[in-house]
Amino acid sequence: MNPKQKVELYFRKSQKAFSHPIIKEFFKNEKNKQLLEEVIANPTNENTCSLDNRFKSYYQRARIVKYVSTLIHNYSIEYDKKDRKRRKRYQLILDNTNFMESNNESVYNHEFQSLYSSLPDQIENEILYNALNKLSKKQLKILELIYIYNFSNKEVANCFNESAQNISSLHKKSLKRLKLIISN
């Protein structure tokens, strides 16, 4: 029987063993497959030991990868459980409205003022720029807070220590005045 026939016979007899995922993956490597064919064709002690050692190292590496993968998976699940539990237990509750109202102006002054110098500096249209410069400082500041910093009327009112209705009125008057200036 020639070596090629021996290999084919061995593969047919061991078909069930070669269907195992670890063995399949091991023999996807051409070097491993050639080494097996060499062992079947020429079964010396050296060839057999070489194939055994390659499989042992491959199997050990596969077990370590599987272990680490499972470990990472389980730790991530455990971490998510702990994080959900912590978030549920220690929710952020903003119930001190006086604190929020008193800090709106400081938030505006410190955090946002450094981003933009003023509303007219953001305008490229010369007609609109001139119209904005004709508004009062308060009207300009209200438009700036509403349109650049996305403040609500209530937040703007807190900055000026006025009512939200008054801010809404000043906002509408500012827009009407702008429209009037631009249309002339």
Secondary structure in CASP SS format (residue, H / E / C, confidence):
PFRMAT SS
TARGET T0000
AUTHOR 0000-0000-0000
METHOD secondary structure of the structure
MODEL  1
M C 1.00
N C 1.00
P H 1.00
K H 1.00
Q H 1.00
K H 1.00
V H 1.00
E H 1.00
L H 1.00
Y H 1.00
F H 1.00
R H 1.00
K H 1.00
S C 1.00
Q H 1.00
K H 1.00
A H 1.00
F H 1.00
S C 1.00
H C 1.00
P H 1.00
I H 1.00
I H 1.00
K H 1.00
E H 1.00
F H 1.00
F C 1.00
K C 1.00
N C 1.00
E H 1.00
K H 1.00
N H 1.00
K H 1.00
Q H 1.00
L H 1.00
L H 1.00
E H 1.00
E H 1.00
V H 1.00
I H 1.00
A H 1.00
N C 1.00
P C 1.00
T C 1.00
N H 1.00
E H 1.00
N H 1.00
T H 1.00
C H 1.00
S H 1.00
L H 1.00
D H 1.00
N H 1.00
R H 1.00
F H 1.00
K H 1.00
S H 1.00
Y H 1.00
Y H 1.00
Q H 1.00
R H 1.00
A H 1.00
R H 1.00
I H 1.00
V H 1.00
K H 1.00
Y H 1.00
V H 1.00
S H 1.00
T H 1.00
L H 1.00
I H 1.00
H H 1.00
N H 1.00
Y H 1.00
S H 1.00
I H 1.00
E H 1.00
Y H 1.00
D H 1.00
K H 1.00
K H 1.00
D H 1.00
R H 1.00
K H 1.00
R H 1.00
R H 1.00
K H 1.00
R H 1.00
Y C 1.00
Q C 1.00
L C 1.00
I C 1.00
L C 1.00
D C 1.00
N C 1.00
T H 1.00
N H 1.00
F H 1.00
M H 1.00
E H 1.00
S H 1.00
N H 1.00
N H 1.00
E H 1.00
S H 1.00
V H 1.00
Y H 1.00
N H 1.00
H H 1.00
E H 1.00
F H 1.00
Q C 1.00
S C 1.00
L C 1.00
Y C 1.00
S C 1.00
S C 1.00
L C 1.00
P H 1.00
D H 1.00
Q H 1.00
I C 1.00
E C 1.00
N C 1.00
E H 1.00
I H 1.00
L H 1.00
Y H 1.00
N H 1.00
A H 1.00
L H 1.00
N H 1.00
K C 1.00
L C 1.00
S C 1.00
K H 1.00
K H 1.00
Q H 1.00
L H 1.00
K H 1.00
I H 1.00
L H 1.00
E H 1.00
L H 1.00
I H 1.00
Y H 1.00
I C 1.00
Y C 1.00
N C 1.00
F C 1.00
S C 1.00
N H 1.00
K H 1.00
E H 1.00
V H 1.00
A H 1.00
N H 1.00
C H 1.00
F H 1.00
N C 1.00
E C 1.00
S C 1.00
A H 1.00
Q H 1.00
N H 1.00
I H 1.00
S H 1.00
S H 1.00
L H 1.00
H H 1.00
K H 1.00
K H 1.00
S H 1.00
L H 1.00
K H 1.00
R H 1.00
L H 1.00
K H 1.00
L H 1.00
I H 1.00
I H 1.00
S H 1.00
N C 1.00
END
